[in-house]
Amino acid sequence: MISKVLYKYFLFFYKVLLRRVRLAHGCHGKLQKSPPLEKLSNSNQAIVCDVEGGLLRSSSTFPYFMLVALEGGGFFRGLLLLVLYPLLCCVGCELGLRVMVMVCFFGIKREGFRVGKAILPKFLMEDVGLEGFEALNKGSKRVCVSRMPRVMVEGLLGVEVVIGRELKEFHGYYTGLMEEEGEAMERLDLELMGMGDGVVGMGAYASSLHHPLFSLCKEVYLVSEIEKRKWQPLPRAMYPKPLVFHDGRIAFKPTPSSTLSMFLWLPLGIPLGIARAVVFLFLPFKLAIPILALLGMNNTGRCIPRSSSPSPSSPQLFVCNHRTLLDPLYISAAVKRNLTATTYSLSRMSELLSPIKTIRLTRNKKLDREKMEKVLQDEGLVVCPEGTTCREPYLLRFSPLFAELGREIVPVALDSRVGMFYGTTAGGLKCLDPLYFLMNPILTYRVEFLDKVDTTSIEGRGCNSVEVANYVQEKIAKALGFECTSLTRRDKYLMLAGNEGFVEAKRR
């Protein structure tokens, strides 16, 4: 029995050694500097690209593992990874990678893990270099290889094949262990990939040649870290598909230094967020606005046009895009009067703490219209027809219900900027949204009131409610420089949380 185990061990060691020798021999003499685009114009070529070495502007994988630790495991797991960072710098690349995988994935439930699809694509795309992306797109078939586990990079770029090591699991939970690199290659059917003799590799000098797939390349183009620092970020217009939705609380790329800054800020940020909330809740707007400005909440925007100025005796309907939970509060502060806000799935805690009235919509069109008409008899109303927040410069489809009320509406263009935490989430605890938003060191909110819109006609011609909703959407998008989409709340939650975003109120 022992001899059989020893035989398998030495056989495995021999195969690994032989593969490395072949790789070194096969790459000798065919390595070239930086992939010139004119040499990659052959439409029949397949391109193998090392994600960290040949595509991303930074070869460090630490920020992406930190995102997994923070978003998938919590602050304690992220702090542990940060404490281990000096050790990771001292050990080899492979050992350091395995330590990060163990810290970030141990005990995480596989079924509920959505960081790779809902959070990481945004940060990965922001780090993609324009030069590397253009070179990769020259191939007829594109294959990306990565040192990171496949579950972290499978949503990147939409290429034909993504090769990364699978994570081992036990009863639906990740064990924190990865398979060997050779195991991924054994599962790969090169013939189905259509990779023949014209395979070209792209990577970095120090980090790419260890992958056995590069031994199949006819030529391998390498780029240095100095060259990659000169790469331009990939413009948003060139993304393979628009980045409309992403989730997670972290709003910055968590490098070691920025992550350390975040943990140092938390003991100050939590009481600051609570103090801002207290000012919002208990002080009138005339006092709250200057105090909040002293506490780092900056507000910008245009004054209300005369045609949109609210009359104290005439309740008005304000229609805005949806950026955060505080949108109605900022509109109320701008007009210096308490308004009522419509909500879809606001948490009970947020409803109780709200300094203005809220009405919960039921998605029953007739009932919701009656509720809104009743409110408008006595006071102003704020409606967010998108039904959910969107962080990126896009507007979701506007529900036409507000246009069926037969009233003039005041469109309001809103935008917010944060530097550390997002105040919205699709898969997390919504009751913590206001606290995360208010914990940011500096907050910037833009409120711009636009001219009134008549819901019975557009530019002198008759129209229906759908046309009015589309017109208001386009008007707000133009004011903000955003792009209109036909995506809905349902699309967002299916992508980010795996559900349709319906949260029924619990009744006892």
TIKOL-567656 format. One record per residue (C-alpha): residue in one letter; z, x, y. Coordinates in steps of 0.5 Angstrom, whole numbers, padded with zeros to 4 digits, always signed. Example, Ala and Ser with C-alpha at 12.3 -4.5 7.8 and 13.67 -1.06 7.14 Angstrom:
<balums>
a+0016+0025-0009s+0014+0027-0002
</balums>
This chain:
<balums>
m+0000+0000+0000i+0002+0006+0005s-0004+0010+0003k-0009+0003+0005v-0005+0003+0012l-0006+0010+0013y-0014+0010+0011k-0015+0004+0016y-0011+0007+0021f-0015+0014+0020l-0022+0010+0020f-0020+0006+0026f-0019+0012+0030y-0025+0016+0027k-0029+0010+0030v-0026+0010+0037l-0027+0018+0037l-0035+0017+0034r-0036+0012+0040r-0033+0016+0045v-0038+0022+0043r-0044+0018+0043l-0042+0015+0049a-0042+0021+0053h-0048+0024+0049g-0052+0018+0051c-0050+0018+0058h-0052+0025+0059g-0058+0026+0063k-0059+0019+0065l-0054+0018+0070q-0056+0017+0077k-0053+0016+0084s-0053+0009+0087p-0058+0004+0085p-0064+0004+0089l-0066-0003+0090e-0074-0001+0089k-0072+0002+0082l-0069-0005+0080s-0075-0009+0081n-0077-0010+0074s-0077-0017+0073n-0076-0016+0065q-0070-0011+0066a-0063-0013+0064i-0057-0010+0068v-0050-0009+0066c-0045-0008+0072d-0038-0006+0072v-0034-0011+0076e-0029-0006+0079g-0034+0000+0079g-0041-0003+0081l-0039-0010+0085l-0033-0010+0088r-0031-0006+0094s-0025-0004+0092s-0024-0002+0085s-0016-0003+0084t-0014-0009+0080f-0007-0010+0082p-0008-0015+0088y-0011-0020+0082f-0006-0019+0077m-0001-0020+0083l-0004-0027+0085v-0004-0029+0077a+0004-0027+0077l+0005-0030+0084e+0001-0037+0083g+0002-0037+0075g+0009-0034+0074g+0013-0035+0081f+0016-0030+0086f+0020-0027+0081r+0015-0025+0077g+0011-0022+0083l+0017-0018+0085l+0018-0015+0078l+0010-0013+0078l+0011-0010+0085v+0017-0006+0083l+0013-0003+0077y+0008-0001+0082p+0010+0006+0083l+0010+0007+0075l+0003+0004+0075c+0001+0009+0079c+0004+0015+0075v+0001+0012+0068g-0006+0012+0065c-0011+0007+0067e-0011+0003+0060l-0003+0004+0060g-0002+0001+0067l-0007-0005+0065r-0003-0007+0059v+0003-0007+0063m+0000-0011+0068v-0002-0016+0063m+0005-0016+0060v+0008-0018+0066c+0003-0023+0069f+0002-0027+0063f+0008-0026+0058g+0010-0034+0057i+0005-0037+0061k+0002-0043+0058r-0006-0043+0056e-0007-0050+0057g-0004-0050+0064f-0007-0043+0067r-0012-0045+0072v-0011-0039+0076g-0018-0036+0074k-0022-0042+0076a-0018-0045+0082i-0015-0039+0086l-0018-0032+0084p-0026-0033+0085k-0024-0034+0093f-0021-0027+0093l-0026-0024+0088m-0032-0026+0092e-0029-0024+0099d-0029-0017+0096v-0036-0017+0093g-0040-0012+0096l-0047-0014+0099e-0050-0008+0096g-0048-0009+0089f-0049-0016+0089e-0057-0015+0091a-0057-0010+0086l-0054-0014+0081n-0059-0020+0083k-0065-0016+0081g-0064-0016+0074s-0067-0022+0069k-0061-0022+0066r-0054-0020+0068v-0048-0018+0064c-0042-0017+0068v-0036-0012+0064s-0029-0012+0067r-0023-0008+0065m-0019-0015+0067p-0018-0020+0062r-0024-0025+0061v-0020-0031+0063m-0019-0028+0070v-0026-0026+0071e-0030-0032+0067g-0031-0036+0074l-0034-0030+0078l-0042-0031+0080g-0044-0035+0075v-0048-0029+0071e-0050-0030+0064v-0045-0026+0060v-0038-0024+0062i-0035-0019+0058g-0028-0018+0058r-0022-0017+0053e-0019-0024+0050l-0011-0025+0051k-0007-0026+0045e-0003-0033+0044f+0002-0036+0040h+0003-0043+0039g-0001-0044+0046y+0003-0039+0050y+0000-0032+0052t+0004-0026+0049g+0002-0021+0054l-0002-0017+0049m-0010-0016+0050e-0015-0015+0044e-0018-0008+0043e-0024-0006+0047g-0028-0006+0041e-0026-0013+0039a-0030-0016+0044m-0036-0012+0043e-0036-0014+0036r-0037-0021+0038l-0043-0020+0042d-0049-0021+0039l-0054-0017+0043e-0060-0020+0041l-0058-0027+0043m-0057-0023+0050g-0064-0021+0050m-0062-0014+0052g-0067-0009+0049d-0069-0002+0051g-0070-0003+0059v-0062-0004+0060v-0060-0001+0067g-0052+0000+0068m-0048+0000+0075g-0041+0003+0076a-0037+0008+0079y-0036+0015+0077a-0029+0015+0074s-0028+0008+0072s-0035+0005+0068l-0037+0010+0063h-0031+0008+0058h-0034+0002+0056p-0038+0002+0050l-0044-0003+0053f-0046+0003+0057s-0048+0007+0051l-0054+0002+0051c-0057+0003+0058k-0063+0007+0059e-0061+0009+0066v-0054+0008+0069y-0053+0008+0077l-0046+0010+0079v-0043+0010+0086s-0037+0013+0089e-0031+0010+0092i-0033+0013+0099e-0040+0010+0098k-0037+0003+0097r-0032+0004+0103k-0039+0003+0107w-0041-0003+0103q-0041-0010+0107p-0038-0016+0105l-0042-0021+0102p-0044-0026+0107r-0041-0033+0105a-0049-0036+0106m-0051-0031+0100y-0045-0034+0095p-0048-0036+0089k-0045-0043+0090p-0041-0045+0096l-0034-0044+0096v-0031-0051+0098f-0025-0051+0094h-0020-0046+0092d-0012-0047+0090g-0006-0043+0091r-0001-0042+0096i-0002-0034+0098a-0007-0034+0104f-0008-0026+0104k-0010-0021+0099p-0004-0018+0096t-0004-0011+0096p+0002-0007+0095s+0003-0006+0102s+0002-0013+0104t+0006-0016+0098l+0012-0012+0100s+0011-0015+0107m+0011-0022+0104f+0018-0021+0100l+0021-0017+0106w+0019-0023+0111l+0021-0029+0106p+0029-0028+0108l+0027-0029+0115g+0021-0034+0114i+0025-0039+0110p+0030-0041+0115l+0025-0040+0121g+0021-0046+0117i+0027-0050+0116a+0028-0049+0124r+0021-0051+0126a+0022-0057+0121v+0028-0059+0125v+0025-0059+0131f+0019-0063+0129l+0024-0068+0126f+0029-0069+0131l+0027-0067+0138p+0022-0071+0142f+0015-0068+0143k+0016-0066+0150l+0022-0062+0148a+0019-0060+0141i+0012-0057+0144p+0015-0051+0148i+0020-0050+0143l+0015-0049+0137a+0011-0045+0142l+0017-0040+0142l+0018-0040+0135g+0010-0038+0134m+0007-0044+0133n+0001-0044+0137n-0004-0050+0139t-0010-0050+0142g-0015-0055+0144r-0019-0059+0149c-0016-0065+0153i-0017-0072+0151p-0024-0074+0155r-0023-0080+0159s-0027-0085+0155s-0022-0083+0149s-0016-0083+0153p-0011-0088+0150s-0008-0094+0153p-0001-0096+0153s-0002-0103+0152s-0008-0102+0147p-0007-0099+0140q-0013-0094+0138l-0016-0092+0132f-0016-0084+0131v-0020-0081+0126c-0020-0074+0124n-0021-0069+0118h-0016-0067+0114r-0013-0060+0114t-0006-0060+0113l+0000-0065+0112l+0002-0064+0119d-0005-0067+0122p-0002-0074+0124l+0004-0070+0128y-0001-0066+0132i-0005-0072+0134s+0001-0075+0136a+0004-0070+0140a-0003-0069+0144v-0003-0076+0146k+0005-0076+0147r+0007-0082+0143n+0008-0084+0136l+0003-0086+0132t+0002-0089+0124a-0001-0085+0119t-0005-0087+0113t-0003-0083+0106y-0006-0083+0099s-0001-0079+0095l+0004-0076+0100s+0011-0074+0096r+0017-0079+0097m+0021-0073+0100s+0015-0072+0105e+0015-0080+0107l+0023-0080+0108l+0022-0073+0113s+0016-0076+0117p+0018-0077+0124i+0013-0082+0125k+0011-0088+0120t+0007-0088+0114i+0003-0093+0110r+0001-0091+0103l-0006-0094+0101t-0007-0097+0095r-0015-0096+0094n-0015-0103+0094k-0020-0104+0099k-0018-0111+0101l-0011-0109+0101d-0012-0103+0105r-0016-0106+0110e-0011-0111+0111k-0005-0106+0112m-0009-0102+0117e-0011-0108+0121k-0004-0110+0121v-0001-0104+0124l-0007-0104+0129q-0004-0110+0132d+0002-0106+0135e+0001-0099+0135g-0004-0093+0134l-0006-0091+0127v-0009-0084+0125v-0014-0084+0119c-0016-0078+0115p-0022-0081+0111e-0023-0075+0107g-0017-0077+0103t-0015-0070+0102t-0015-0063+0105c-0020-0058+0105r-0019-0051+0107e-0026-0048+0108p-0031-0050+0113y-0033-0056+0110l-0032-0063+0111l-0032-0068+0105r-0035-0075+0105f-0032-0080+0109s-0029-0086+0106p-0033-0092+0111l-0026-0096+0110f-0024-0094+0118a-0031-0097+0120e-0030-0104+0117l-0024-0105+0122g-0029-0107+0128r-0026-0103+0133e-0028-0097+0137i-0025-0090+0134v-0023-0084+0137p-0026-0078+0133v-0021-0072+0133a-0023-0065+0130l-0018-0061+0127d-0017-0054+0125s-0011-0049+0123r-0010-0042+0121v-0005-0039+0117g-0004-0031+0115m+0001-0032+0109f+0002-0038+0106y-0003-0044+0105g+0001-0051+0106t-0003-0055+0101t-0004-0055+0094a-0007-0059+0088g-0004-0056+0082g+0003-0055+0085l+0009-0058+0088k+0007-0063+0094c+0014-0064+0097l+0014-0056+0099d+0007-0056+0103p+0011-0057+0110l+0016-0052+0108y+0010-0047+0106f+0006-0048+0112l+0012-0047+0117m+0014-0041+0113n+0008-0037+0116p+0010-0032+0122i+0004-0035+0126l+0001-0041+0126t-0005-0044+0130y-0007-0051+0130r-0014-0053+0134v-0014-0061+0136e-0020-0063+0140f-0021-0070+0142l-0028-0073+0142d-0032-0078+0145k-0031-0085+0143v-0035-0088+0137d-0037-0096+0137t-0037-0098+0130t-0042-0103+0131s-0048-0099+0133i-0050-0092+0134e-0054-0089+0140g-0056-0097+0141r-0058-0099+0134g-0055-0103+0129c-0051-0099+0123n-0047-0101+0117s-0040-0098+0116v-0043-0092+0111e-0048-0090+0117v-0042-0090+0122a-0038-0086+0117n-0043-0081+0116y-0044-0080+0124v-0037-0079+0125q-0037-0074+0120e-0043-0070+0123k-0040-0071+0130i-0033-0067+0128a-0037-0062+0123k-0041-0060+0129a-0035-0059+0134l-0032-0055+0129g-0038-0051+0126f-0037-0054+0119e-0042-0056+0114c-0042-0063+0112t-0042-0065+0104s-0042-0071+0100l-0036-0068+0095t-0030-0073+0095r-0022-0072+0093r-0024-0073+0086d-0029-0067+0086k-0023-0063+0088y-0018-0065+0084l-0022-0065+0077m-0024-0057+0079l-0017-0055+0081a-0012-0059+0077g-0016-0062+0072n-0014-0069+0074e-0017-0074+0079g-0012-0073+0084f-0009-0080+0083v-0001-0080+0084e+0002-0087+0083a+0008-0089+0086k+0014-0090+0081r+0018-0096+0082r+0024-0098+0079
</balums>
